Amino acid sequence: MQAQCTSPGSSSIHAFVARAGLSIEFAGSDERMRLAAIDRHGFTVGVTDDAQLPPLGVPRQARVTYDGETLCEPRLVARCPVHGQTPVREMVLQPSRSDDDIAFWQALYAHRLRQRSPAGGQPIARRDSLGNERYDALQADSNRALTDGEALFALSDAGDAAFFAAWLEYHFAEAVAHARAASTPAELRDMACRTENADVIVCFEYRFNGKSAHAATRETCAWIAGEVERLFGLAIRYDVADTRQQAGAMSYRQRRSAPSR
């Protein structure tokens, strides 16, 4: 039976965003907007001053800050206000271009590395591999009862898993596009991430299940692993339900460039 993705959000993602403690400021504005949530719709920030809200749909230079320190300066677009209880309201922001998107997520990951470094020390370097213990753990987890349409991604620790889940949830639209490119009949309708310590279980829900859905899941997982390696230097392994593809040993770029047989 195919998995039903009943939870588009994740408490681990909300906890990760809360721990990050980031704020966003637009150029020319004194409004420091707290980053409250990240999901597939964008970045939700808290705002208190209607007079300083940016015009909707217009890219504006912004600063992403932590405790007054600038982490990156992407161009962001205000998409829609979310009116909550006064005096605090919320607004959804999105990066203006792909390079703004990359700048934000790379800055967020670098910020995560600094947060987990020893007090007064240097940031812990990103790990190039999972190591034998994490690989053996994934091998053992391959015996777990993954439901058809699920994939397990193994990362080095729980913090990387929470970051990965947040990044993947935000990039849901790209996952849909890659699933469609892999198999035209496969229509990815929903996706949900669930973290279990250093592992992330991803549920892919298609309109129609079958071989096309399996092909789409395999290709999408290969793209996901390749992007995370390319952007953040994170080496992850994944296991796809039913097919049991242990494909983490070869990156997406290597798989793409490998000669066909």
N, C-alpha and C positions, 0 to 999 in steps of 0.2 A: 504493500500500500504506500502511496506517495505521501510524503510529509505535508502537513498543513502548517503554514507559517502563521501562527496566531499572534505573535508578539513582534511587531516591527521595531520596537525600541528595546533597550537593555539597561538594567540598573547599573551594570558595570560601566557603560558609556557615560551615564549621568554622573557617576562617582568620579570617573576619570576627569571629566570636564570641571567638576567642582574642585578637585585637587589641583588642577592646573592653575586656577586662580587668575585667569587672563582678563584683560580689559581691552576695549577697542575705542579709539578716538579718531574722529574725522578731522582733517586739516581745517583750521579756522574755527574750531568749536571747542568749548571748554567742557563739553559733556563727555565724561568717562563712562562708557557703557560696559557693564560687566557681562562677560560671556557666560550665559546660563545653560545653553544646550547646543548640541550638534546632532543633526539628523539629516535625512536625505533632502530636506527642503532648504537647508542652509544653516547659518549660525544664528541662534536666537540670543539677543542681547537685551538687557534691561535698560530702559531710558526713563528719565524723570522730567525732561524739559521739552514740551512740544515745540517750542519756538526754535529749537536747535536741531530738530529732526531733519535729516537730509531729504531732498526730493526723491520720490520713488523712481526707480529705473535709470538713474543717472550715476555713472561711475564717479567715485570720488576717492582722492588719496586718503589713506587711513594709516593709523599706527596700531599695531598689536603690542600691548605692553604687559609687563609683569612687575609690580611694585615700582612703577615709574621707569623701568628699563625697557627700551624699544627692542622687540624681538624681530619684527619685520614690518615693512611698509607697503602692503598690497593696495591695489585699487579695489574697493568694494562697492556693491550696488545694493541699495535698500529695496527690498521686494515688496514687503507688506507689513503694516503695523498690526500687532496683536494687542488689543485693548484688554488689560486686566484690571485688577483693583488699583485705584489711585492711591498714592501719587506715582507708583511705579507702573510703567507699561513695558511692553516688549516689542521688538522689531526683528524681522528676519533679514539677514544680510547674506550676500553671496559674492565670491570673488568675481571680478569683472572678466578675467581672461584665464587661460590655462596656466600661464606663468605665475599669476597671482595665487592661484590655487596651490601650485607646487610650493611657492614661497611660504605660504601659511603653514602647510603641513610639515615641511622640513623644519621650519622654526619651532613648531609645536613639539616635534620629536626631539630636537636639540634641547629644548626647554625641559622635556621629560628626563633626558640624560643628566642634565644639571641638577634636577630635583632629587634624583636618586644617588648623587655622588656624596661621599663622606663630607661632613661639615668642614668647610675650609679647604677641601681638596679639589682635585681636578675631576671633571666629569668622567664617569665610567665609559670606556670606549665601547662602541657597539660591537656585538659579537658577530663574527663571520660565519659561525656554524652553530648548530644546536649542541654538538658534542655527543659522545656515545650514550650518555645517560638519557638525554632527551630523545635520541633516535630510538633507543631500546624501549622507552616509554611509548612512543608512537607505534612501534611494532606490536607492543602488547595491546594498545588501544585499538589496533585494527581488528581485534577480536570482539570489540564491543558491538552491540546491535545498533548500528547506524541505520536509520530509516532511509528508504529509497528517496533520493533527492537531497540527502544531507552530505556534507563534507566536513572533515575534521582538519583544522590547521593547528600545528604544534609550533609554539614560539618558545623563546628562551626563558621567559618568566611571566608572571601575571600582569605586570605593568605593560610589557610589550603587547600582551594579548588584549588588554583594554584599549590601548592605542590603535592596534590593528582593527578591532571591532568598530571603533569610532570612524576610522578612515574608510572602512569598507561600507558602513551604513551610509555615510555621506555620498559615496560614489556609486550608489545604487543604479543611477541612470546609465553609467558606463558599463556596469555589469549586464544590464538589460541589452545594451547594444552589442556586446561581445557574445552573449548567448544567441542573439538573433543572427549574427554573422557566422557563428559556428554551425548553426542548423536553422534554416529558415522556418520550418514548421514549429520549432520550439519557441513558445512565447512565455518569457519569464514574467510572471505576474507579481511575485512578492519575494522578499528575502529577509531573513531574520538571523541575527547573531546572538549566540549564547556562550558566555565565557565560563570555563571550568578550570580554575587556576591558570595554568599557562597554555591551555588549549581553548580554541574557539570553534564551536560547532555552528556551521552555517547551513541554514535550511533554504533550499531553492524550491519555489513552488511554480509549476508551469501550468498553463491552461490544459495542455494535453501531455500525458506521461508516455514514456516509451523510449525507443532507441535514440530518437532525436533529442529528447531531454537529457539522456545520459551523455551524448556527445557534447551538448551545449554546456553541461556542468563541468565536464573534463576540460574543455577549452577555456571556460571562464575561470576555473581554478588555476589553470596554467598562467593566464593573463594576470590574475591577482597576485600570485607568487612572484611573477616576473616584475611587476610594478613595485611591489614592496621591496624587493631586492634592489631594483634600480634607483629608487628614490631615497631609501633609508638605510640601505646596506643590511637589511634584515634577511637572514637566510631562514626560510621556514620550510617545513615539510607538510604535505597534506595527503589525506586519504579520502577517496571518493567512495561513497556507499555503493555496494554491489560490485563495481569494477575493481575496487581495491587498488587504485593506481598509486603506487609509492613513487611519485614523480618529483619529489623535492630535490633529489640528487642532481637533476638536470634543470637548469633554469629555462624560463620561457623563451629567452632569446636563443639559447642553444638548441631548444626543440624546434624553433622556427627555422634555424639555419642548417639543421641536420639534413643530409641528403635523403630523399625519399627512396624507398625500396620498391 
